[in-house]
Amino acid sequence: MSGRQGGKLKPLKKPSKGKKELDDEDKAFLEKKKKEAAELKALKDRASKNGPLASGGIKKSGKKK
């Protein structure tokens, strides 16, 4: 080993996979997943406007014995 060839060799890059064609089931699944994500985001936005959900509970006085 001479010069800069010390240590591990870097692995060769793998060729990129081509785009696979989607059938009707895959398209429907992706559309459903995207729709659910949009609904979840809308619910999160609405919940953040109303404030925290669990603000109640036991309050400690902070006094030490």
C-alpha positions as CSV (number, residue, x, y, z in Angstrom):
1,M,0.0,0.0,0.0
2,S,1.6,3.2,-1.1
3,G,0.4,6.7,-1.0
4,R,-3.3,7.4,-0.4
5,Q,-4.5,3.8,-0.7
6,G,-4.7,3.1,3.0
7,G,-7.9,2.1,4.8
8,K,-11.1,0.7,3.4
9,L,-12.0,1.0,-0.2
10,K,-15.3,2.8,-1.0
11,P,-17.9,0.6,-2.5
12,L,-18.9,1.2,-6.1
13,K,-22.2,2.9,-6.7
14,K,-25.1,0.7,-7.7
15,P,-26.9,1.6,-10.9
16,S,-30.2,3.4,-10.2
17,K,-33.4,1.5,-10.5
18,G,-35.7,2.5,-13.3
19,K,-39.2,3.8,-12.6
20,K,-41.6,1.0,-12.1
21,E,-45.0,1.3,-13.6
22,L,-47.9,1.6,-11.2
23,D,-51.1,-0.4,-11.7
24,D,-54.6,0.7,-10.7
25,E,-54.3,-0.8,-7.1
26,D,-51.0,1.0,-6.5
27,K,-52.5,4.3,-7.8
28,A,-55.6,3.9,-5.6
29,F,-53.5,3.1,-2.5
30,L,-51.2,6.2,-3.0
31,E,-54.2,8.4,-3.6
32,K,-55.9,7.1,-0.4
33,K,-52.7,7.6,1.6
34,K,-52.3,11.1,0.3
35,K,-55.9,11.9,1.2
36,E,-55.5,10.5,4.8
37,A,-52.3,12.6,5.3
38,A,-54.1,15.7,4.2
39,E,-57.0,15.0,6.6
40,L,-54.6,14.3,9.5
41,K,-52.7,17.6,8.8
42,A,-56.0,19.5,8.8
43,L,-57.0,17.9,12.2
44,K,-53.5,18.8,13.6
45,D,-53.9,22.4,12.4
46,R,-57.4,22.7,14.0
47,A,-56.2,21.2,17.2
48,S,-53.2,23.6,17.5
49,K,-55.5,26.6,17.2
50,N,-57.6,25.4,20.1
51,G,-54.7,25.1,22.5
52,P,-53.3,22.1,24.4
53,L,-55.6,19.1,24.9
54,A,-54.4,18.0,28.3
55,S,-53.9,21.2,30.3
56,G,-55.7,20.0,33.5
57,G,-54.5,17.6,36.1
58,I,-52.8,17.7,39.5
59,K,-51.1,21.0,40.2
60,K,-48.2,20.9,42.6
61,S,-47.7,23.8,44.9
62,G,-43.9,23.8,44.7
63,K,-43.5,23.9,48.5
64,K,-40.8,21.6,49.9
65,K,-41.2,19.8,53.3
